[in-house]
Amino acid sequence: MMAETARVDIFVPVPACACSGAAFTRDMDRLTRLEKLMEELEKRSPRLEIVRHAMADEETYAENLKLLASLLRKAGEDDFADRVAFSLRYVLPAVAVNGELVVFGRVPEIEEVTAFLAGRGSEG
């Protein structure tokens, strides 16, 4: 059973510009899969708090970077945490559940996130 106050933090990468060809297509695919993940989570758990951290948002960039670094450090990824601003290409997208990093560097499957929500997940 999912905790009543469950929270999912999703760190969304900045897509490359269309002029970069393959990178743009890959980024758009990731963003589409992240959107579908969020939609599915909302559908399965309407009371779930989903917080989207858009790394393109200049107003919240520093705050999002600090939160992501603390999650990476907590997960034992000190090297990425220490250089998080320079490592975004490798660590985004990232998803955390209740303050624990579920996965970084790729879009997780819905089952990975729901396992953490149910208290069964323990690996990133």
C-alpha positions as CSV (number, residue, x, y, z in Angstrom):
1,M,0.0,0.0,0.0
2,M,1.3,3.4,-0.9
3,A,2.0,6.0,1.8
4,E,-0.7,8.6,2.0
5,T,1.9,11.5,1.7
6,A,3.9,10.0,-1.1
7,R,5.8,12.4,-3.3
8,V,7.6,11.9,-6.6
9,D,10.2,14.4,-7.8
10,I,10.9,14.4,-11.5
11,F,13.9,16.3,-12.8
12,V,13.2,17.2,-16.5
13,P,16.2,17.8,-18.8
14,V,16.4,20.8,-21.2
15,P,16.0,19.5,-24.7
16,A,18.6,20.2,-27.4
17,C,17.6,22.5,-30.2
18,A,16.1,21.0,-33.4
19,C,19.4,21.9,-35.2
20,S,21.2,19.1,-33.3
21,G,19.3,16.4,-35.2
22,A,19.6,13.0,-33.4
23,A,20.1,14.6,-30.0
24,F,16.9,16.6,-30.4
25,T,15.0,13.4,-31.4
26,R,16.4,11.5,-28.4
27,D,15.6,14.4,-26.0
28,M,12.0,14.7,-27.3
29,D,11.5,11.0,-26.9
30,R,12.7,11.2,-23.3
31,L,10.4,14.2,-22.6
32,T,7.5,12.3,-24.1
33,R,8.2,9.2,-22.0
34,L,8.5,11.4,-18.9
35,E,5.1,13.0,-19.6
36,K,3.5,9.6,-20.1
37,L,5.1,8.4,-16.8
38,M,3.6,11.4,-15.0
39,E,0.2,10.9,-16.5
40,E,0.2,7.2,-15.6
41,L,1.3,8.0,-12.0
42,E,-1.5,10.5,-11.7
43,K,-4.0,8.1,-13.1
44,R,-2.9,5.2,-10.8
45,S,-2.5,7.4,-7.7
46,P,-4.6,10.6,-7.8
47,R,-3.4,11.7,-4.3
48,L,0.2,11.4,-5.2
49,E,2.2,14.6,-5.1
50,I,4.2,14.9,-8.3
51,V,6.7,17.7,-8.5
52,R,8.2,18.5,-11.8
53,H,11.6,20.2,-11.7
54,A,12.2,21.8,-15.1
55,M,15.9,22.4,-15.4
56,A,15.2,25.0,-18.1
57,D,13.4,27.2,-15.6
58,E,15.8,30.0,-14.7
59,E,14.0,31.1,-11.6
60,T,14.2,27.6,-9.9
61,Y,17.4,26.3,-11.6
62,A,19.7,26.8,-8.6
63,E,17.2,25.3,-6.1
64,N,16.6,22.3,-8.4
65,L,20.3,21.8,-8.9
66,K,20.8,21.8,-5.1
67,L,18.0,19.3,-4.5
68,L,19.3,17.0,-7.3
69,A,22.8,17.2,-5.8
70,S,21.6,16.2,-2.4
71,L,19.6,13.3,-3.8
72,L,22.7,12.1,-5.7
73,R,24.9,12.4,-2.6
74,K,22.3,10.5,-0.5
75,A,22.4,7.7,-3.2
76,G,26.2,7.5,-2.9
77,E,26.9,9.3,-6.2
78,D,29.2,11.9,-4.7
79,D,31.2,12.5,-7.9
80,F,28.1,13.5,-9.8
81,A,26.8,15.4,-6.8
82,D,30.0,17.4,-6.5
83,R,29.9,18.4,-10.2
84,V,26.1,18.3,-10.8
85,A,26.0,21.4,-12.9
86,F,28.5,19.8,-15.3
87,S,27.0,16.4,-15.1
88,L,23.4,17.1,-16.0
89,R,23.8,15.4,-19.4
90,Y,24.5,12.1,-17.5
91,V,22.1,12.4,-14.6
92,L,19.0,13.7,-16.3
93,P,16.2,12.7,-16.3
94,A,16.1,11.8,-12.6
95,V,13.3,10.5,-10.5
96,A,13.0,10.4,-6.7
97,V,10.3,8.9,-4.5
98,N,9.9,10.3,-1.0
99,G,13.4,11.8,-1.0
100,E,15.1,8.7,-2.3
101,L,16.6,8.6,-5.8
102,V,14.9,5.8,-7.8
103,V,16.8,6.3,-11.1
104,F,18.9,8.9,-12.9
105,G,20.2,9.2,-16.4
106,R,17.2,7.5,-18.0
107,V,13.4,7.4,-17.8
108,P,12.3,4.7,-15.4
109,E,9.5,2.2,-16.2
110,I,6.3,2.8,-14.3
111,E,6.8,-0.4,-12.4
112,E,10.1,0.9,-10.9
113,V,8.4,4.0,-9.5
114,T,5.4,2.1,-8.3
115,A,7.6,-0.4,-6.5
116,F,9.2,2.4,-4.6
117,L,5.9,3.9,-3.8
118,A,4.7,0.6,-2.4
119,G,7.9,0.3,-0.3
120,R,9.4,-2.6,-2.3
121,G,12.1,-0.7,-4.2
122,S,15.6,-0.3,-2.8
123,E,17.8,0.1,-5.8
124,G,18.5,3.1,-8.0
